Amino acid sequence: MRINTPDYVSTTNPCKVCGPLGVSMAIKGIENAMSIMHGSQGCATYIRRYMISHFKEPLDIASSSFNESTAIFGGKSNLEAAIGNVNIKYKPELIAVAPTCLSDTIGDDVKSYCRECAKESSAELIPIKMPSYTGAHLDGFYAAVKSVVEGKSKTDEGIQKVNLFPSMISPADLRYLRTMVNAFYSDSMILPDYSSTLDGEIWGEYLPIAPGGTPLKKISAAHLAEYSISFSPFLRNEISAGAYLEQSHQVRHYSLMPPVGVRGTDEFLDLLGEKSGKDIPEFYNRERARLIDAYADCHKYTFGKKAVVYGDADFVAAICSFLDEVGINPLICASGSPFNNFKEYISNCLENIEPEIIEDDVDFKSLEKLMEDREIDFMIGNSKGYPLARKKNIPLVRCGFPVHDRVGGPRFLHVGYGGALNLLDNIVNTLLTRKQDESTIGYSYL
Ligand code: SF4
């Protein structure tokens, strides 16, 4: 949804980033892997800057560094040079090559370039099959995961029973998911896994590539797993690794709702329990009970409140599902990029409440128009909504990606019962702060 009037026809303050950024984030979650942005140097610099500001970690992204003549005659020789340099400097085992807007504009064929460069490269080359103009960061993220699973050489020896393909969640979320899966399986694969590469320890010496990430041997064995789980039920098949494995290798694919809040987490744990034949560990039953208790404790603060939820489609769906559980009305649900069946996706996440507006492809200017004349208690989403929240004098609960104006974005937990507790505390404390700030009396009990 984009507001189109004679004085306003373009995107203004987009509520999304581009596909190559999503590719870069996904590739950071693979062991000993590097990404090359095939295009102008500015793309790699911009993406690095954007991600470093959120993750606060060293982050190298290579570029084939187009110049004026490359933009006219094509970037094949630049890509050859980039692949050679990356092999020498970083010694990766896998290089993912993503097209960017400039190389897409001139029609460079990244796939055939990679095929031609493969003999000279010590690292396996994976072209990312997604034009940079299509969709947004979430599409690039999923396209990268699918391209790697599809393009990586395959082994005959199975390792993991289950493949987990999470959405674009935080490193803390990935650690939490891993603990959950480990309670049922001694070996599983989470792809991508940037829980340590983008939220790591201090290094004693410079390391060209951050340690950690999904082991390459597990990616090679993904087609031999018993089943896969992903958390984006309306994802298009062409960028879904789970759908690819099911269609090409008969690996059963379960596409669940995001595991945020009670319902989503229950569904995930129930599936793991059913497939593994093991009971849900007592720890999770206790944590679930504490969460329900906290819902009851906070109900007087949350019930009937109205929120604006914005960000990528999976994030918005997950947060709406959680808000629905705690009695908050997600009055406006806005995805920053186009997403198939977005209305259906959101409606499926809600049991009690009907939002007034569910729109995809929304920029912040359109969101401002949508918010006009509506009573809203808070906004929830990434920090790019801050200028709008400030203008409207509405409290903002920061979570998701990116969080550029606070610390702790990578450590913010959203998934599981633990994530729901974290979200609840944040939202309720934000509402209480507003109440206290607006009061003429210095209440210390609320
Ligand atoms: S030019 Fe295109 S690919 Fe490069 S940073 Fe901008 S939107 Fe992303």
Residues whose N, C-alpha, C, O or C-beta is under 5 A from the ligand:
A	BS01	SF4	C18 P20 C43 Y46 T100 C101 S132
